[in-house]
Amino acid sequence: MDIVYIRELEVETVIGIYDWEREVRQTVSLDLEMGTDIRAAAATEDIDNTLNYKTVAKRLIAFISESEFLLVETMAEEIAQIVQTEFPVPWLRLRLSKPGAVRGARDVGVIIERGTRD
């Protein structure tokens, strides 16, 4: 299986459990690895034969920026469902972080894997 990836995609959203977090937009950052087969795209050089990372990124930016979540865990699950439902991705690894959420740490967050990697 090949991997198409997106690194350090930053999106402003409402995320958090505290009252002040519900009133401001914060940045979340994601790294996404998506299992796919790139051979048809490589052989034809046709964008229609590949997993278009720009299309995936635009869909996730729209979703995240319009959403409001209490937990990064819930956001991560929703992102994974979108990617696997709307795109030909049987396996993914997602790292979703909240920069600056903990004093002294660059970021905190979750890493999830969904699907099968054959």
N, C-alpha and C positions, 0 to 999 in steps of 0.2 A: 504494500500500500504506500502510495506517495502522500506527501503532506503539503497542503497549501496553508500559509500562515499569515496572520496579521499580528504585528507587535506594537505594544504601547499605544493602542487606540484610546484617546482620552475624550470623555463625554461628560458634559455637565448635567446633573440630575438632582432630584430630591431623594436622599438616602439617609437613613438613620432612625434611631429610636427616641432620641431626645427632642424636646419641644423645639429648641433652637435649630436643630437639624431639619425640622419639617418646614422651616421658614426661609431657608437659604438653599441655593443650589451648590452642590459640591462636585468635585471632579472624581470620576471613577476611571480606572485604567484597565484595559484588558489585553491579554495576549491570547490568541486563539489559534490552535493547530487543528486542521480539518483533514481527515483521511479521505483520499480520493484517488482516482487513477488518471494520471496526466498523459498517458500514451497517445490517446486520440488527438488531443490538443497539440502535442508535440509533432505528431505526424502530419497534421493538416494545417497547423498555424491558424486555426479558426477559433476565435473566442467563444463561439457557441459550443465548442467541444470541451470546454474547461469549466472548472469551478471559478467563477469570476469573483475575486476577492474584493473588488470595488463594489459590486452589487451587494455582497454580504455585509461589508462595512457600512454602506449607506442604509441598509435595512436595520442594522443594529444601532446605528447613531439615532435614527428616527425613533426606534422603540425605546431606547434608554433615555433619551432626552425628554420624551413625553411621559415617562413612567415615574411613579413614586413608590419606593419600597422601604420597608423598615430594616430588612436584613440583606446583606450581600449574598447570603446563601439563596434566598428566594430569587433575587435578580439573576444569579448564575444559573439556576435551574430553568428560568424562563428563557434566557438567552440560548441555552443548550437545546431546548425544545424548538425554538424558532429555527435554529440552524439545521437541526436534523429533520424537521418537518418540511421546511421550505426549500431546502437545497439537497443535492445528492451527496450527503455526508453520513456514512455509516458509523464513523468514529470521530470523536473530538476530545481535545484537552483544552480547558479554559482556565486561565488564571485571571481572576477578577480582584482588583485591589482598590483600596480607599487610601490614597496618599494623605499623609498628615493626620490620620485618625488617632494615632497614639503618639504622645510626646516621646521623642527620642528614637522613634522608628520612622524610616522613610515611608513605609506603607504597611498595611495589613490587608488580609483578604482570604480568599479560598482558591483552591485548585481542584477542579473536578474533571473526571473523564467519563464519557458516556458512549455507549455503543461497543461494537466489536472491532478489533483491529486485526484484520486477516492479512 
